[in-house]
């Protein structure tokens, strides 16, 4: 029951007084003509005395009852404040000093009651949040749902709390009562999930970058309805906008070069029938442009039946162009071997002992050696170095002894020690009597071509490694993550969800290890080939 207000007590007093006056006056008038005047005045005086006594008793009873209710309500309020399991405190609105804290606050924050009462609410905040809390305190209303704040415990640990506050009056001054709910675990859990998502997104972008650098794209062909799913990198190979083109299997067949279509279809059929890996090089006809691609694929089963082919496609158009260029260069060298003075290729003439007798200007300009410096010397004395393949040297020696026409790619060195790749076409020379008089060697700098060939080899190695890791390792944790996400959605309680989240974390770690393994494989192979 609520306490009696002064107005309520006054109202009761007035009502009782009026009733007493009305009733007592009627009672006294009964004796007015039955007793003498002196007795009548005595009765009237007794009525007044009784009124004062009754009024005093009534006021005493009402005041006593009101005080008891005040004490009872204060006790209940104090009990509710002190025994609340959540930390609570009251602070002065002007100074922000603590003026009261409950037991839960003492236990949770680690400060004693005396320590709290010597502090302000600034002291449990990180330094960078002080200005913000001071501004919030100036705008506090009767009731505030302040939201999530950062607090500091006595041991310095940072926590997150949900704050609700209420503006009250104590001893005639305004103060603020605060209720704090710990939500650190929830915030940290959300942060961890956000970091995991960011990590997965970064790894996804990293894998996409690798695919773009290697000109590799992924695809999946489903057996049941010939549905074809392409990665974004595949559209780059096709020179197509993913938003403007709906890619399907029929469209792929339409852009395969007609001369290669049967071979492609036979390769698909063989993979489905025998379960062998899919590996084919063919051409694509894209807007009057022909591209060469290499496709690798692996058949996957579901319930013991062929389910889909998962594969990769690499654009090898540049490699084909390099091969074509190499063939053209070789043919050109042979044709120009008889018109040495008109060519810009390096030309070296050797005698029967394989010693230099003449070089052209192109040789002098490129290598830095003049004719006077090299005349009478063998190429092996100044042009070959530590990186020249010994097998190539043996091949040249044997071919020269046998007076054969031959071609070889090997590493030479300039006068300044710069290494370069050269293709040398060796042709034996005979005089009119068909007597062997030496060799003419047409040399062509193929350093750029070799570097491109090495780059293609690296791309092929990366393609094989990434395809193997993607088909054997990457799918397993991804499938587990997809399954766990569905289980989390269908979970019936928080305990079950937490268990699935733990499993999801393990799968994420596995996926991270696999992706790191892919990166290490690529970096290791690239480093080996660069060195």
Steps between C-alpha positions, in 0.01 A plus 500: 500500500621853417584751774236761606571841351455821712204596282338165566548537877359854491196381306430228755538754783257747338239231429517361854485854650195597297322177589588555868366858495173400334438197717624646833302824458177310445581286803566803724181681390301207633601608856456875442151518657539203735788629711590825652718750322814419702471129422436573132822703477687217676371245246595732217855538646534123541402464130786734402750315720389164356535647148857610569590163652338301218662726236841459661462123518386485136789716378745289702361175354509632142850643539629180662351293219649728235846483661484123518416485129787734422740280698359186339521640146850629564605159626350324199665748264834457676471123489418508129797732433754311711397149397472572127731254315595773254744775601318820605618836628385855562713802409469874544386672185732801538824344628447149352619355834372163619274543801381139523585161346337161550675173584489373141696806382765445768538135408497552123730802470741399778497830693403516867209718609737760646701508177185549295382790717831680435465466123292651220341318208790631289738267686337183363520616140784486245666839460372547147136451618505760783389794286216294359369394843520858630290616204248220557468589871401858410209374290367228732119480524267339752562163336776420249588189304860602442609193300840329493796666678856399574602472866820412684525268798747557780744249342497708179299253292269655242135395504185591307181582693143593412406808706154614615469808721227684692506858624391520869499747793696425818513747790347762279770468229488325162698177461510216248439133575675265256442133417789324321468170313817318387493417126874449444468139382233590245704792362820293480311221329363743241851641452645153447231417246569827320875426494434149368279640226762761411771232492291279273429794273871589482593141416229494237641818343853360523398181320320708238817709449703183452253378243511832315881510497513142373212564257319211662124473543277238662185331375256224601295289260207312659409172330126491573396807302828618338499808725825694469622726780790736432728704723542874440845437351339287228310803370831684474629226269178522298521883486139504622300692759354261765192722527438504126566133417328195641764229462388142447634180349335560163661843475841349574457248219410783262825693562731196476680505166315267262822315418547416871138433600494124438826453687360698794176299512691171482721608789189582710341164417819311587522676837138414584532141379842403640540754781833616357618856549405751234798665324464664161635798305260660254399829346219741581348729238413828675380799296732434206784424744644152544631400840685187603402352836603199703232335710554260790211324670420226749181296526320505836248241614188519716334182629734299280392676180675768290382830645709776347832588342697764689771660294721794414571687179826681419545749220816387313457724197829677572681165519366402160605835363849445639519157337387646170754779534774246572418300190500812291837607640651158428379506138621853455847413627532220248392717211733781593803278557618563144470879510706574808583856410134602487386371837505651844539165676836421653714306254814308590721311254720220640788310342543125506637521855192691612700821541346832408614658175228765455205662679253760374417839646185367668718258697742777603220736601312242703785318677743791533784294348677627189629273224858567607420382855341171402683401181678168543304411815241232555156621621540282805796712613304820556128456418405207719482522876390323820131489400561360153360148499784241474272271302452776241877544482547126441229506235673785315839327516361171366302670222802706392718191486239328284462813282123500544244772447354564842326753720537555871373736770759583763620768741774738387669792676580849373830677560354666811395164640130538420329166444267452204327217318589445136374269226790396276450345157822320404554425129818331367687679219660326202712636216460423135681171544252403771772533761384592848630848588312581818162616632278803474300563817193728489423613853165642609434652841208304653529625860151648507354186347671282759375721780146468366540124467617484861199709603264262317667202667449665836135565416452136399660379822284735704194383303566135576570564868202729550270264308613206711465688828165645399353164395650291782528727799309826469153353445501294819503787757278714275237224491529462877452875551189500280358206693576657838336827397178310428526316832546831681185634336307189609648485851240475777695663781803718568711210628455317175583814303820553700607143426441553128686833514800316654489251214468791255810659654694175452392477136599864448846430642529199265397717205752766603777237521411366153503848346831578671627169361395612151687828551809325631493257207479785250767708678734201536472396137535857379804556723665178378454596137610860552817385672 
